Amino acid sequence: MEQEIKLNQLESALATLDYPIDHAAAVEAGEGVTLLLADGTTELASVVADSNAERFDSADELASEVMSNLPRNAVGEPYQSEGDA
């Protein structure tokens, strides 16, 4: 199913999967899911495919791995924190 999700919806979307899940199954589950980023879009399956993890024990673990594999400017302006004015 083709689906677009925002990054703030990532964990709830991943929570629908059965855990633990191996790398190949996680990539397959991400097929057709487009992540809407601050600077464009990317396919969830390709981001998960970039991971070196063999399996994921929870949605939090998979979401953390996805976030760590996104480009630096995927979530906003680089080098800026929410506290900067």
N, C-alpha and C positions, 0 to 999 in steps of 0.2 A: 504494500500500500504506500502510495506517495504521501508524504507528510512533511510539513515545515514546522519546526519548533524553535522558540527563542531559548537562549542559554539558561534563562531562569526557569524554564520548564524541563530542562534536561533530566534532573534527578527524578522527577515524578514520571517522566516517560520511561526511564530506565528501570524504575521500580516495578514495572509490569512484567519484566523478564523473570524467569526462574533462575535462582542462584543456588550454588555456584554455577557459573557459565564459563565454558572454555573460550579461548581466543577466537577460533573459527566460528563458533555459534554466535558470539557477540558481533563479529563482523557481519554475519548473515542477518542478524536482527536489525542492524543499522542500515541495511540496504533500503533505498527509497526514502530515507529520512534526511532532510536538509536542515542544517543548523543555520539559523539567522544570526549573523555576527554583526558587530558594530561596523565592520569594514566590508561587508558582503556576505557571502554564504559559503558553506562547505558541506560535503557529504559526510554524515556520521560514520558510515562504513569505512571510508578512507582514513578518517582520524583514528578509529579503533584499530584499523589494519596497521597503522604506524606504531602501535604499542608493542613493546617487547614482552609484556606479561603473557603468561601461558593460560591463566584463568583469572576470573574475578569472583570474589566471594560475596560481594554485595553491590547494590546500586551505587552506594557512596564511593566504593572503590573504583568502579567503572567510570563514574562521573569525574572523579579526581584525575583518572588517567586521561580521559578525553580533554579536560581542561588543560592539563600539562602538555598536551600535544597540539594545542591550538597556537596559531601565530600570536606574537606579543600584542599586536594591535587588534585582536579579535574582540576584546571586551571593552574597548574605549581608547582614549588617547594614550599613547605610550608614555611611560615614566610619570604619569599623573596619578595621584591618589584622590580619594573622595574628599579629603580634608583640604586639598589645595584650593586656593581662591583665585 
